[in-house]
């Protein structure tokens, strides 16, 4: 059995062992869980359930937003350091 999600933009084919959260502009997220039983499908179902739980936790979202802001700042600083390292500093003293 294969889940086939046919929307205007594209087809997404999932096997019966796969799961997905599909987020499309202008529509509600679609959640597809595996329909088989086993360790891997169970892990996928657990992960999807955890993500659904996590987005409902406003305190987690706030904490995660702070983490992303800090990460982006550190990334920008690292990029600036890399750019600075590409230049050679020369002695400009006149003799």
Secondary structure as UniProt FT lines:
FT   STRAND          2..6
FT   STRAND          11..15
FT   TURN            16..17
FT   STRAND          20..22
FT   TURN            25..26
FT   STRAND          30..32
FT   HELIX           39..56
FT   HELIX           58..85
//
